[in-house]
């Protein structure tokens, strides 16, 4: 017997069947979305919880892992404080050799008063003063720096006085391996020369000497070759002398007082004719901020007296 299915009924069955398929697919999609949704907080929560302490450690550890580096300058300001009877004298470094004798002699004459010398390039001393460092007396190897400080009001009015003078000289290590016999030899290829930077009074004086020698005795070619042989420019005159004494260079331009003050055998020297030389004038002044005004004035008077001048002469300085 042949069964006949009603078309309407067949359509209804087909529709129900399709709905069942769609429902099954939707349930599967919903289950996948739910799994993802519940997994996401767990996955994101774990890294956040673990990362937070690590971030804190790095942040707090960074400063100790990279401590601040303090780079020293060439002109550190000494932390001198005023004290009764103890004079702080800012002094051009080229007086290093004479300073001990000056200090002890002054103390013998003015008992109860001692002297503390801060020895450095005049350009460095000027910077220290302008930065507020304390001093009672200022001794300069350059009128330029003295004039600047005087205009800026750092000195007692009318206390600036000419103290002494100095000439430039060439010093050589005792071995003299470069076989330098005259000023002409300074231009030989391979000679190593030390001199002061142009900001240092002795450097300014040396440049003037080289110009004078080039114009009057040698030539511009000699001067250019000599300057080309300069292997180091130092921030103080004693630093040049030290380079020569250690044999690190073959020659150096310094003040004649440095060669005079050195122990016998430290250097051999080549003098520069006075007609081509440069006479460096030193000055002395009392600081306006000194809390030892009376003793500071005594020290200046002593340095200008015959006793003080004799000490300077003994150490190679010349009359003011």
C-alpha positions as protocol buffer text, in pm:
chain_id: "A"
residue {
  index: 1
  type: UNK
  ca { x: 0 y: 0 z: 0 }
}
residue {
  index: 2
  type: UNK
  ca { x: 147 y: 328 z: -101 }
}
residue {
  index: 3
  type: UNK
  ca { x: 170 y: 600 z: 173 }
}
residue {
  index: 4
  type: UNK
  ca { x: 105 y: 954 z: 65 }
}
residue {
  index: 5
  type: UNK
  ca { x: 251 y: 1233 z: 275 }
}
residue {
  index: 6
  type: UNK
  ca { x: 75 y: 1556 z: 292 }
}
residue {
  index: 7
  type: UNK
  ca { x: 291 y: 1831 z: 141 }
}
residue {
  index: 8
  type: UNK
  ca { x: 204 y: 2069 z: 423 }
}
residue {
  index: 9
  type: UNK
  ca { x: 302 y: 1813 z: 679 }
}
residue {
  index: 10
  type: UNK
  ca { x: 630 y: 1744 z: 497 }
}
residue {
  index: 11
  type: UNK
  ca { x: 712 y: 2112 z: 501 }
}
residue {
  index: 12
  type: UNK
  ca { x: 639 y: 2127 z: 873 }
}
residue {
  index: 13
  type: UNK
  ca { x: 873 y: 1833 z: 942 }
}
residue {
  index: 14
  type: UNK
  ca { x: 1149 y: 1988 z: 730 }
}
residue {
  index: 15
  type: UNK
  ca { x: 1114 y: 2316 z: 918 }
}
residue {
  index: 16
  type: UNK
  ca { x: 1131 y: 2143 z: 1256 }
}
residue {
  index: 17
  type: UNK
  ca { x: 1439 y: 1949 z: 1145 }
}
residue {
  index: 18
  type: UNK
  ca { x: 1615 y: 2271 z: 1035 }
}
residue {
  index: 19
  type: UNK
  ca { x: 1531 y: 2439 z: 1363 }
}
residue {
  index: 20
  type: UNK
  ca { x: 1687 y: 2146 z: 1551 }
}
residue {
  index: 21
  type: UNK
  ca { x: 2009 y: 2178 z: 1344 }
}
residue {
  index: 22
  type: UNK
  ca { x: 2027 y: 2555 z: 1402 }
}
residue {
  index: 23
  type: UNK
  ca { x: 1967 y: 2510 z: 1776 }
}
residue {
  index: 24
  type: UNK
  ca { x: 2247 y: 2255 z: 1794 }
}
residue {
  index: 25
  type: UNK
  ca { x: 2490 y: 2485 z: 1612 }
}
residue {
  index: 26
  type: UNK
  ca { x: 2392 y: 2784 z: 1832 }
}
residue {
  index: 27
  type: UNK
  ca { x: 2448 y: 2582 z: 2148 }
}
residue {
  index: 28
  type: UNK
  ca { x: 2796 y: 2488 z: 2027 }
}
residue {
  index: 29
  type: UNK
  ca { x: 2882 y: 2850 z: 1948 }
}
residue {
  index: 30
  type: UNK
  ca { x: 2751 y: 2964 z: 2285 }
}
residue {
  index: 31
  type: UNK
  ca { x: 2960 y: 2707 z: 2468 }
}
residue {
  index: 32
  type: UNK
  ca { x: 3276 y: 2818 z: 2281 }
}
residue {
  index: 33
  type: UNK
  ca { x: 3211 y: 3184 z: 2358 }
}
residue {
  index: 34
  type: UNK
  ca { x: 3152 y: 3109 z: 2724 }
}
residue {
  index: 35
  type: UNK
  ca { x: 3478 y: 2914 z: 2753 }
}
residue {
  index: 36
  type: UNK
  ca { x: 3672 y: 3198 z: 2596 }
}
residue {
  index: 37
  type: UNK
  ca { x: 3500 y: 3454 z: 2811 }
}
residue {
  index: 38
  type: UNK
  ca { x: 3575 y: 3273 z: 3134 }
}
residue {
  index: 39
  type: UNK
  ca { x: 3931 y: 3193 z: 3037 }
}
residue {
  index: 40
  type: UNK
  ca { x: 4021 y: 3551 z: 2947 }
}
residue {
  index: 41
  type: UNK
  ca { x: 4003 y: 3700 z: 3301 }
}
residue {
  index: 42
  type: UNK
  ca { x: 4209 y: 3413 z: 3437 }
}
residue {
  index: 43
  type: UNK
  ca { x: 4474 y: 3456 z: 3171 }
}
residue {
  index: 44
  type: UNK
  ca { x: 4492 y: 3833 z: 3207 }
}
residue {
  index: 45
  type: UNK
  ca { x: 4477 y: 3834 z: 3585 }
}
residue {
  index: 46
  type: UNK
  ca { x: 4780 y: 3610 z: 3628 }
}
residue {
  index: 47
  type: UNK
  ca { x: 5025 y: 3829 z: 3428 }
}
residue {
  index: 48
  type: UNK
  ca { x: 4901 y: 4148 z: 3595 }
}
residue {
  index: 49
  type: UNK
  ca { x: 4944 y: 3999 z: 3942 }
}
residue {
  index: 50
  type: UNK
  ca { x: 5294 y: 3874 z: 3858 }
}
residue {
  index: 51
  type: UNK
  ca { x: 5405 y: 4187 z: 3671 }
}
residue {
  index: 52
  type: UNK
  ca { x: 5312 y: 4437 z: 3937 }
}
residue {
  index: 53
  type: UNK
  ca { x: 5577 y: 4338 z: 4197 }
}
residue {
  index: 54
  type: UNK
  ca { x: 5843 y: 4316 z: 3925 }
}
residue {
  index: 55
  type: UNK
  ca { x: 5768 y: 4666 z: 3804 }
}
residue {
  index: 56
  type: UNK
  ca { x: 5802 y: 4797 z: 4158 }
}
residue {
  index: 57
  type: UNK
  ca { x: 6138 y: 4629 z: 4210 }
}
residue {
  index: 58
  type: UNK
  ca { x: 6281 y: 4773 z: 3890 }
}
residue {
  index: 59
  type: UNK
  ca { x: 6160 y: 5120 z: 3974 }
}
residue {
  index: 60
  type: UNK
  ca { x: 6314 y: 5122 z: 4319 }
}
residue {
  index: 61
  type: UNK
  ca { x: 6633 y: 4943 z: 4217 }
}
residue {
  index: 62
  type: UNK
  ca { x: 6716 y: 5174 z: 3927 }
}
residue {
  index: 63
  type: UNK
  ca { x: 6869 y: 5458 z: 4133 }
}
residue {
  index: 64
  type: UNK
  ca { x: 7101 y: 5223 z: 4323 }
}
residue {
  index: 65
  type: UNK
  ca { x: 7196 y: 5038 z: 4007 }
}
residue {
  index: 66
  type: UNK
  ca { x: 7307 y: 5364 z: 3840 }
}
residue {
  index: 67
  type: UNK
  ca { x: 7448 y: 5596 z: 4109 }
}
residue {
  index: 68
  type: UNK
  ca { x: 7516 y: 5957 z: 4024 }
}
residue {
  index: 69
  type: UNK
  ca { x: 7874 y: 6012 z: 3905 }
}
residue {
  index: 70
  type: UNK
  ca { x: 8039 y: 6333 z: 4024 }
}
residue {
  index: 71
  type: UNK
  ca { x: 8293 y: 6459 z: 3771 }
}
residue {
  index: 72
  type: UNK
  ca { x: 8557 y: 6677 z: 3941 }
}
residue {
  index: 73
  type: UNK
  ca { x: 8636 y: 7009 z: 3778 }
}
residue {
  index: 74
  type: UNK
  ca { x: 8975 y: 7170 z: 3746 }
}
residue {
  index: 75
  type: UNK
  ca { x: 8871 y: 7451 z: 3978 }
}
residue {
  index: 76
  type: UNK
  ca { x: 8709 y: 7301 z: 4288 }
}
residue {
  index: 77
  type: UNK
  ca { x: 8630 y: 7569 z: 4543 }
}
residue {
  index: 78
  type: UNK
  ca { x: 8812 y: 7497 z: 4871 }
}
residue {
  index: 79
  type: UNK
  ca { x: 8589 y: 7499 z: 5174 }
}
residue {
  index: 80
  type: UNK
  ca { x: 8795 y: 7746 z: 5374 }
}
residue {
  index: 81
  type: UNK
  ca { x: 8631 y: 7923 z: 5665 }
}
residue {
  index: 82
  type: UNK
  ca { x: 8761 y: 8238 z: 5832 }
}
residue {
  index: 83
  type: UNK
  ca { x: 8947 y: 8198 z: 6158 }
}
residue {
  index: 84
  type: UNK
  ca { x: 9130 y: 8454 z: 6367 }
}
residue {
  index: 85
  type: UNK
  ca { x: 9502 y: 8470 z: 6289 }
}
residue {
  index: 86
  type: UNK
  ca { x: 9490 y: 8211 z: 6010 }
}
residue {
  index: 87
  type: UNK
  ca { x: 9520 y: 8385 z: 5674 }
}
residue {
  index: 88
  type: UNK
  ca { x: 9389 y: 8218 z: 5360 }
}
residue {
  index: 89
  type: UNK
  ca { x: 9601 y: 8343 z: 5071 }
}
residue {
  index: 90
  type: UNK
  ca { x: 9492 y: 8256 z: 4716 }
}
residue {
  index: 91
  type: UNK
  ca { x: 9825 y: 8239 z: 4537 }
}
residue {
  index: 92
  type: UNK
  ca { x: 9939 y: 8191 z: 4177 }
}
residue {
  index: 93
  type: UNK
  ca { x: 10079 y: 7839 z: 4146 }
}
residue {
  index: 94
  type: UNK
  ca { x: 10417 y: 7962 z: 4027 }
}
residue {
  index: 95
  type: UNK
  ca { x: 10487 y: 8076 z: 4384 }
}
residue {
  index: 96
  type: UNK
  ca { x: 10467 y: 7716 z: 4508 }
}
residue {
  index: 97
  type: UNK
  ca { x: 10842 y: 7699 z: 4566 }
}
residue {
  index: 98
  type: UNK
  ca { x: 10854 y: 8019 z: 4766 }
}
residue {
  index: 99
  type: UNK
  ca { x: 10530 y: 7975 z: 4961 }
}
residue {
  index: 100
  type: UNK
  ca { x: 10667 y: 7771 z: 5253 }
}
residue {
  index: 101
  type: UNK
  ca { x: 10949 y: 8016 z: 5316 }
}
residue {
  index: 102
  type: UNK
  ca { x: 10712 y: 8310 z: 5290 }
}
residue {
  index: 103
  type: UNK
  ca { x: 10467 y: 8153 z: 5534 }
}
residue {
  index: 104
  type: UNK
  ca { x: 10721 y: 8063 z: 5802 }
}
residue {
  index: 105
  type: UNK
  ca { x: 10900 y: 8396 z: 5773 }
}
residue {
  index: 106
  type: UNK
  ca { x: 10576 y: 8592 z: 5806 }
}
residue {
  index: 107
  type: UNK
  ca { x: 10473 y: 8390 z: 6113 }
}
residue {
  index: 108
  type: UNK
  ca { x: 10807 y: 8465 z: 6280 }
}
residue {
  index: 109
  type: UNK
  ca { x: 10762 y: 8836 z: 6217 }
}
residue {
  index: 110
  type: UNK
  ca { x: 10392 y: 8849 z: 6307 }
}
residue {
  index: 111
  type: UNK
  ca { x: 10365 y: 8585 z: 6576 }
}
residue {
  index: 112
  type: UNK
  ca { x: 10023 y: 8435 z: 6630 }
}
residue {
  index: 113
  type: UNK
  ca { x: 9942 y: 8461 z: 6259 }
}
residue {
  index: 114
  type: UNK
  ca { x: 9973 y: 8169 z: 6021 }
}
residue {
  index: 115
  type: UNK
  ca { x: 9926 y: 8144 z: 5645 }
}
residue {
  index: 116
  type: UNK
  ca { x: 9737 y: 7883 z: 5443 }
}
residue {
  index: 117
  type: UNK
  ca { x: 9820 y: 7904 z: 5071 }
}
residue {
  index: 118
  type: UNK
  ca { x: 9573 y: 7789 z: 4808 }
}
residue {
  index: 119
  type: UNK
  ca { x: 9807 y: 7744 z: 4510 }
}
residue {
  index: 120
  type: UNK
  ca { x: 9649 y: 7717 z: 4166 }
}
residue {
  index: 121
  type: UNK
  ca { x: 9641 y: 7880 z: 3826 }
}
residue {
  index: 122
  type: UNK
  ca { x: 9524 y: 8241 z: 3859 }
}
residue {
  index: 123
  type: UNK
  ca { x: 9232 y: 8172 z: 3626 }
}
residue {
  index: 124
  type: UNK
  ca { x: 9115 y: 7896 z: 3863 }
}
residue {
  index: 125
  type: UNK
  ca { x: 9157 y: 8116 z: 4171 }
}
residue {
  index: 126
  type: UNK
  ca { x: 8954 y: 8391 z: 4006 }
}
residue {
  index: 127
  type: UNK
  ca { x: 8673 y: 8144 z: 3937 }
}
residue {
  index: 128
  type: UNK
  ca { x: 8678 y: 8022 z: 4296 }
}
residue {
  index: 129
  type: UNK
  ca { x: 8649 y: 8377 z: 4429 }
}
residue {
  index: 130
  type: UNK
  ca { x: 8360 y: 8454 z: 4195 }
}
residue {
  index: 131
  type: UNK
  ca { x: 8189 y: 8134 z: 4311 }
}
residue {
  index: 132
  type: UNK
  ca { x: 8199 y: 8255 z: 4672 }
}
residue {
  index: 133
  type: UNK
  ca { x: 8507 y: 8079 z: 4811 }
}
residue {
  index: 134
  type: UNK
  ca { x: 8661 y: 8252 z: 5114 }
}
residue {
  index: 135
  type: UNK
  ca { x: 9003 y: 8419 z: 5098 }
}
residue {
  index: 136
  type: UNK
  ca { x: 9187 y: 8694 z: 5286 }
}
residue {
  index: 137
  type: UNK
  ca { x: 9453 y: 8786 z: 5031 }
}
residue {
  index: 138
  type: UNK
  ca { x: 9481 y: 8734 z: 4654 }
}
residue {
  index: 139
  type: UNK
  ca { x: 9813 y: 8703 z: 4467 }
}
residue {
  index: 140
  type: UNK
  ca { x: 9778 y: 8695 z: 4090 }
}
residue {
  index: 141
  type: UNK
  ca { x: 10017 y: 8624 z: 3805 }
}
residue {
  index: 142
  type: UNK
  ca { x: 9797 y: 8821 z: 3565 }
}
residue {
  index: 143
  type: UNK
  ca { x: 9692 y: 9184 z: 3567 }
}
residue {
  index: 144
  type: UNK
  ca { x: 9395 y: 9086 z: 3352 }
}
residue {
  index: 145
  type: UNK
  ca { x: 9235 y: 8869 z: 3620 }
}
residue {
  index: 146
  type: UNK
  ca { x: 9326 y: 9115 z: 3895 }
}
residue {
  index: 147
  type: UNK
  ca { x: 9164 y: 9401 z: 3704 }
}
residue {
  index: 148
  type: UNK
  ca { x: 8848 y: 9198 z: 3651 }
}
residue {
  index: 149
  type: UNK
  ca { x: 8810 y: 9108 z: 4019 }
}
residue {
  index: 150
  type: UNK
  ca { x: 8886 y: 9466 z: 4117 }
}
residue {
  index: 151
  type: UNK
  ca { x: 8612 y: 9597 z: 3889 }
}
residue {
  index: 152
  type: UNK
  ca { x: 8375 y: 9339 z: 4033 }
}
residue {
  index: 153
  type: UNK
  ca { x: 8441 y: 9482 z: 4380 }
}
residue {
  index: 154
  type: UNK
  ca { x: 8621 y: 9191 z: 4547 }
}
residue {
  index: 155
  type: UNK
  ca { x: 8920 y: 9388 z: 4678 }
}
residue {
  index: 156
  type: UNK
  ca { x: 8963 y: 9649 z: 4949 }
}
residue {
  index: 157
  type: UNK
  ca { x: 8983 y: 9982 z: 4761 }
}
residue {
  index: 158
  type: UNK
  ca { x: 9340 y: 10084 z: 4674 }
}
residue {
  index: 159
  type: UNK
  ca { x: 9486 y: 9760 z: 4811 }
}
residue {
  index: 160
  type: UNK
  ca { x: 9597 y: 9627 z: 4471 }
}
residue {
  index: 161
  type: UNK
  ca { x: 9976 y: 9656 z: 4451 }
}
residue {
  index: 162
  type: UNK
  ca { x: 10248 y: 9531 z: 4216 }
}
residue {
  index: 163
  type: UNK
  ca { x: 10428 y: 9250 z: 4395 }
}
residue {
  index: 164
  type: UNK
  ca { x: 10696 y: 9102 z: 4170 }
}
residue {
  index: 165
  type: UNK
  ca { x: 10779 y: 9001 z: 3812 }
}
residue {
  index: 166
  type: UNK
  ca { x: 10889 y: 8688 z: 3629 }
}
residue {
  index: 167
  type: UNK
  ca { x: 11040 y: 8585 z: 3295 }
}
residue {
  index: 168
  type: UNK
  ca { x: 10972 y: 8281 z: 3078 }
}
residue {
  index: 169
  type: UNK
  ca { x: 11239 y: 8011 z: 3042 }
}
residue {
  index: 170
  type: UNK
  ca { x: 11267 y: 7672 z: 2870 }
}
residue {
  index: 171
  type: UNK
  ca { x: 11337 y: 7370 z: 3090 }
}
residue {
  index: 172
  type: UNK
  ca { x: 11457 y: 7026 z: 2979 }
}
residue {
  index: 173
  type: UNK
  ca { x: 11480 y: 6692 z: 3160 }
}
residue {
  index: 174
  type: UNK
  ca { x: 11836 y: 6611 z: 3270 }
}
residue {
  index: 175
  type: UNK
  ca { x: 11859 y: 6325 z: 3019 }
}
residue {
  index: 176
  type: UNK
  ca { x: 11775 y: 6558 z: 2727 }
}
residue {
  index: 177
  type: UNK
  ca { x: 11714 y: 6262 z: 2498 }
}
residue {
  index: 178
  type: UNK
  ca { x: 11588 y: 6497 z: 2225 }
}
residue {
  index: 179
  type: UNK
  ca { x: 11933 y: 6666 z: 2225 }
}
residue {
  index: 180
  type: UNK
  ca { x: 11790 y: 7017 z: 2246 }
}
residue {
  index: 181
  type: UNK
  ca { x: 12080 y: 7261 z: 2254 }
}
residue {
  index: 182
  type: UNK
  ca { x: 11911 y: 7588 z: 2161 }
}
residue {
  index: 183
  type: UNK
  ca { x: 11575 y: 7749 z: 2104 }
}
residue {
  index: 184
  type: UNK
  ca { x: 11607 y: 7663 z: 1735 }
}
residue {
  index: 185
  type: UNK
  ca { x: 11592 y: 7292 z: 1823 }
}
residue {
  index: 186
  type: UNK
  ca { x: 11240 y: 7327 z: 1961 }
}
residue {
  index: 187
  type: UNK
  ca { x: 11115 y: 7319 z: 1602 }
}
residue {
  index: 188
  type: UNK
  ca { x: 11284 y: 6988 z: 1515 }
}
residue {
  index: 189
  type: UNK
  ca { x: 11044 y: 6712 z: 1405 }
}
residue {
  index: 190
  type: UNK
  ca { x: 10951 y: 6473 z: 1682 }
}
residue {
  index: 191
  type: UNK
  ca { x: 11028 y: 6706 z: 1975 }
}
residue {
  index: 192
  type: UNK
  ca { x: 10756 y: 6692 z: 2243 }
}
residue {
  index: 193
  type: UNK
  ca { x: 10682 y: 7021 z: 2418 }
}
residue {
  index: 194
  type: UNK
  ca { x: 10453 y: 7111 z: 2709 }
}
residue {
  index: 195
  type: UNK
  ca { x: 10312 y: 7456 z: 2770 }
}
residue {
  index: 196
  type: UNK
  ca { x: 10025 y: 7616 z: 2957 }
}
residue {
  index: 197
  type: UNK
  ca { x: 9681 y: 7676 z: 2811 }
}
residue {
  index: 198
  type: UNK
  ca { x: 9614 y: 8026 z: 2682 }
}
residue {
  index: 199
  type: UNK
  ca { x: 9387 y: 8095 z: 2981 }
}
residue {
  index: 200
  type: UNK
  ca { x: 9683 y: 8046 z: 3216 }
}
residue {
  index: 201
  type: UNK
  ca { x: 9903 y: 8357 z: 3264 }
}
residue {
  index: 202
  type: UNK
  ca { x: 10220 y: 8162 z: 3180 }
}
residue {
  index: 203
  type: UNK
  ca { x: 10050 y: 8039 z: 2863 }
}
residue {
  index: 204
  type: UNK
  ca { x: 9971 y: 8395 z: 2756 }
}
residue {
  index: 205
  type: UNK
  ca { x: 10331 y: 8494 z: 2830 }
}
residue {
  index: 206
  type: UNK
  ca { x: 10469 y: 8198 z: 2631 }
}
residue {
  index: 207
  type: UNK
  ca { x: 10264 y: 8287 z: 2325 }
}
residue {
  index: 208
  type: UNK
  ca { x: 10399 y: 8643 z: 2344 }
}
residue {
  index: 209
  type: UNK
  ca { x: 10756 y: 8507 z: 2369 }
}
residue {
  index: 210
  type: UNK
  ca { x: 10708 y: 8283 z: 2065 }
}
residue {
  index: 211
  type: UNK
  ca { x: 10575 y: 8578 z: 1866 }
}
residue {
  index: 212
  type: UNK
  ca { x: 10869 y: 8794 z: 1971 }
}
residue {
  index: 213
  type: UNK
  ca { x: 11123 y: 8526 z: 1882 }
}
residue {
  index: 214
  type: UNK
  ca { x: 10957 y: 8465 z: 1546 }
}
residue {
  index: 215
  type: UNK
  ca { x: 10960 y: 8834 z: 1458 }
}
residue {
  index: 216
  type: UNK
  ca { x: 11306 y: 8926 z: 1587 }
}
residue {
  index: 217
  type: UNK
  ca { x: 11529 y: 8617 z: 1578 }
}
residue {
  index: 218
  type: UNK
  ca { x: 11377 y: 8317 z: 1402 }
}
residue {
  index: 219
  type: UNK
  ca { x: 11078 y: 8301 z: 1167 }
}
residue {
  index: 220
  type: UNK
  ca { x: 10709 y: 8229 z: 1146 }
}
residue {
  index: 221
  type: UNK
  ca { x: 10796 y: 7884 z: 1012 }
}
residue {
  index: 222
  type: UNK
  ca { x: 11001 y: 7819 z: 1327 }
}
residue {
  index: 223
  type: UNK
  ca { x: 10714 y: 7934 z: 1548 }
}
residue {
  index: 224
  type: UNK
  ca { x: 10460 y: 7721 z: 1362 }
}
residue {
  index: 225
  type: UNK
  ca { x: 10682 y: 7414 z: 1384 }
}
residue {
  index: 226
  type: UNK
  ca { x: 10744 y: 7473 z: 1756 }
}
residue {
  index: 227
  type: UNK
  ca { x: 10373 y: 7507 z: 1829 }
}
residue {
  index: 228
  type: UNK
  ca { x: 10306 y: 7196 z: 1622 }
}
residue {
  index: 229
  type: UNK
  ca { x: 10541 y: 7011 z: 1860 }
}
residue {
  index: 230
  type: UNK
  ca { x: 10329 y: 7101 z: 2164 }
}
residue {
  index: 231
  type: UNK
  ca { x: 10173 y: 6775 z: 2281 }
}
residue {
  index: 232
  type: UNK
  ca { x: 10000 y: 6901 z: 2596 }
}
residue {
  index: 233
  type: UNK
  ca { x: 9849 y: 7227 z: 2724 }
}
residue {
  index: 234
  type: UNK
  ca { x: 9832 y: 7229 z: 3103 }
}
residue {
  index: 235
  type: UNK
  ca { x: 9605 y: 7423 z: 3341 }
}
residue {
  index: 236
  type: UNK
  ca { x: 9888 y: 7541 z: 3564 }
}
residue {
  index: 237
  type: UNK
  ca { x: 10256 y: 7627 z: 3531 }
}
residue {
  index: 238
  type: UNK
  ca { x: 10376 y: 7365 z: 3786 }
}
residue {
  index: 239
  type: UNK
  ca { x: 10194 y: 7098 z: 3583 }
}
residue {
  index: 240
  type: UNK
  ca { x: 10420 y: 7174 z: 3286 }
}
residue {
  index: 241
  type: UNK
  ca { x: 10727 y: 7154 z: 3511 }
}
residue {
  index: 242
  type: UNK
  ca { x: 10610 y: 6817 z: 3640 }
}
residue {
  index: 243
  type: UNK
  ca { x: 10574 y: 6678 z: 3286 }
}
residue {
  index: 244
  type: UNK
  ca { x: 10934 y: 6779 z: 3212 }
}
residue {
  index: 245
  type: UNK
  ca { x: 11073 y: 6646 z: 3541 }
}
residue {
  index: 246
  type: UNK
  ca { x: 10908 y: 6308 z: 3476 }
}
residue {
  index: 247
  type: UNK
  ca { x: 11051 y: 6294 z: 3126 }
}
residue {
  index: 248
  type: UNK
  ca { x: 10707 y: 6280 z: 2966 }
}
residue {
  index: 249
  type: UNK
  ca { x: 10805 y: 6565 z: 2733 }
}
residue {
  index: 250
  type: UNK
  ca { x: 11134 y: 6693 z: 2591 }
}
residue {
  index: 251
  type: UNK
  ca { x: 11089 y: 7058 z: 2687 }
}
residue {
  index: 252
  type: UNK
  ca { x: 10852 y: 7298 z: 2863 }
}
residue {
  index: 253
  type: UNK
  ca { x: 10792 y: 7670 z: 2889 }
}
residue {
  index: 254
  type: UNK
  ca { x: 10777 y: 7786 z: 3254 }
}
residue {
  index: 255
  type: UNK
  ca { x: 10874 y: 8084 z: 3468 }
}
residue {
  index: 256
  type: UNK
  ca { x: 11239 y: 8116 z: 3562 }
}
residue {
  index: 257
  type: UNK
  ca { x: 11135 y: 8107 z: 3930 }
}
residue {
  index: 258
  type: UNK
  ca { x: 11024 y: 7746 z: 3885 }
}
residue {
  index: 259
  type: UNK
  ca { x: 11365 y: 7640 z: 3760 }
}
residue {
  index: 260
  type: UNK
  ca { x: 11535 y: 7834 z: 4041 }
}
residue {
  index: 261
  type: UNK
  ca { x: 11319 y: 7679 z: 4314 }
}
residue {
  index: 262
  type: UNK
  ca { x: 11372 y: 7322 z: 4193 }
}
residue {
  index: 263
  type: UNK
  ca { x: 11638 y: 7101 z: 4355 }
}
residue {
  index: 264
  type: UNK
  ca { x: 11970 y: 7094 z: 4174 }
}
residue {
  index: 265
  type: UNK
  ca { x: 11972 y: 6854 z: 3880 }
}
residue {
  index: 266
  type: UNK
  ca { x: 11596 y: 6857 z: 3828 }
}
residue {
  index: 267
  type: UNK
  ca { x: 11618 y: 7047 z: 3500 }
}
residue {
  index: 268
  type: UNK
  ca { x: 11860 y: 7186 z: 3250 }
}
residue {
  index: 269
  type: UNK
  ca { x: 11755 y: 7523 z: 3110 }
}
residue {
  index: 270
  type: UNK
  ca { x: 11767 y: 7742 z: 2801 }
}
residue {
  index: 271
  type: UNK
  ca { x: 11728 y: 8111 z: 2871 }
}
residue {
  index: 272
  type: UNK
  ca { x: 11535 y: 8347 z: 2648 }
}
residue {
  index: 273
  type: UNK
  ca { x: 11690 y: 8690 z: 2580 }
}
residue {
  index: 274
  type: UNK
  ca { x: 11511 y: 8966 z: 2770 }
}
residue {
  index: 275
  type: UNK
  ca { x: 11469 y: 9156 z: 2445 }
}
residue {
  index: 276
  type: UNK
  ca { x: 11241 y: 8874 z: 2323 }
}
residue {
  index: 277
  type: UNK
  ca { x: 11105 y: 8770 z: 2660 }
}
residue {
  index: 278
  type: UNK
  ca { x: 10781 y: 8864 z: 2835 }
}
residue {
  index: 279
  type: UNK
  ca { x: 10790 y: 9022 z: 3180 }
}
residue {
  index: 280
  type: UNK
  ca { x: 10496 y: 8888 z: 3378 }
}
residue {
  index: 281
  type: UNK
  ca { x: 10377 y: 9122 z: 3654 }
}
residue {
  index: 282
  type: UNK
  ca { x: 10229 y: 8979 z: 3975 }
}
residue {
  index: 283
  type: UNK
  ca { x: 9990 y: 9172 z: 4196 }
}
residue {
  index: 284
  type: UNK
  ca { x: 9866 y: 9137 z: 4553 }
}
residue {
  index: 285
  type: UNK
  ca { x: 9542 y: 9262 z: 4707 }
}
residue {
  index: 286
  type: UNK
  ca { x: 9339 y: 9231 z: 5026 }
}
residue {
  index: 287
  type: UNK
  ca { x: 8997 y: 9075 z: 4986 }
}
residue {
  index: 288
  type: UNK
  ca { x: 8705 y: 9295 z: 5085 }
}
residue {
  index: 289
  type: UNK
  ca { x: 8533 y: 8994 z: 5243 }
}
residue {
  index: 290
  type: UNK
  ca { x: 8830 y: 8912 z: 5467 }
}
residue {
  index: 291
  type: UNK
  ca { x: 8744 y: 8879 z: 5837 }
}
residue {
  index: 292
  type: UNK
  ca { x: 9114 y: 8928 z: 5918 }
}
residue {
  index: 293
  type: UNK
  ca { x: 9156 y: 9274 z: 5769 }
}
residue {
  index: 294
  type: UNK
  ca { x: 9441 y: 9382 z: 5997 }
}
residue {
  index: 295
  type: UNK
  ca { x: 9645 y: 9063 z: 5951 }
}
residue {
  index: 296
  type: UNK
  ca { x: 9574 y: 9066 z: 5576 }
}
residue {
  index: 297
  type: UNK
  ca { x: 9716 y: 9418 z: 5552 }
}
residue {
  index: 298
  type: UNK
  ca { x: 10021 y: 9309 z: 5754 }
}
residue {
  index: 299
  type: UNK
  ca { x: 10079 y: 9022 z: 5513 }
}
residue {
  index: 300
  type: UNK
  ca { x: 10059 y: 9251 z: 5210 }
}
residue {
  index: 301
  type: UNK
  ca { x: 10299 y: 9498 z: 5374 }
}
residue {
  index: 302
  type: UNK
  ca { x: 10538 y: 9215 z: 5456 }
}
residue {
  index: 303
  type: UNK
  ca { x: 10537 y: 9088 z: 5097 }
}
residue {
  index: 304
  type: UNK
  ca { x: 10616 y: 9439 z: 4972 }
}
residue {
  index: 305
  type: UNK
  ca { x: 10888 y: 9494 z: 5233 }
}
residue {
  index: 306
  type: UNK
  ca { x: 11258 y: 9426 z: 5174 }
}
residue {
  index: 307
  type: UNK
  ca { x: 11225 y: 9096 z: 5367 }
}
residue {
  index: 308
  type: UNK
  ca { x: 10944 y: 8968 z: 5147 }
}
residue {
  index: 309
  type: UNK
  ca { x: 11109 y: 9092 z: 4830 }
}
residue {
  index: 310
  type: UNK
  ca { x: 11434 y: 8919 z: 4922 }
}
residue {
  index: 311
  type: UNK
  ca { x: 11256 y: 8586 z: 4953 }
}
residue {
  index: 312
  type: UNK
  ca { x: 11106 y: 8634 z: 4609 }
}
residue {
  index: 313
  type: UNK
  ca { x: 11446 y: 8724 z: 4464 }
}
residue {
  index: 314
  type: UNK
  ca { x: 11600 y: 8412 z: 4618 }
}
residue {
  index: 315
  type: UNK
  ca { x: 11340 y: 8204 z: 4433 }
}
residue {
  index: 316
  type: UNK
  ca { x: 11406 y: 8358 z: 4093 }
}
residue {
  index: 317
  type: UNK
  ca { x: 11152 y: 8639 z: 4083 }
}
residue {
  index: 318
  type: UNK
  ca { x: 11253 y: 8989 z: 3976 }
}
residue {
  index: 319
  type: UNK
  ca { x: 11173 y: 9333 z: 4110 }
}
residue {
  index: 320
  type: UNK
  ca { x: 10823 y: 9473 z: 4047 }
}
